[in-house]
């Protein structure tokens, strides 16, 4: 370990001498700090486990919302597959088909065409 200005400071040397002179104190302090950290982690784990996990119905709703495959499986009870390209093509076709039908209804009839 190289000597740097930080390691040569009197405050650092005093602390280093204190730790290495009384190892029982250092061990006790380390165990107290470690036990505190472990205790905090256990308490946070219990809080997360008790209050932060979503209930099964929320998980089901989120899975249906996030995965079209799971939503199709949940609705049909069979294997569901979802292809966004096909779905968007069908949706686009139905939309344009509706627009064409609306345009035909609103158009004036052709006087030269008998229908």
Secondary structure, 3 states (H helix, E strand, C coil): CCCCCCCCCHHHHHHHHHHHHCHHHHHHHHHHHHHHHHHHHHHHHHHHHHHHCCCHHHHHHHHHHHCHHHHHHHHHCCCCCCCHHHHHHHHHHHHHHHHHHHHHHHCCCCCCCCC
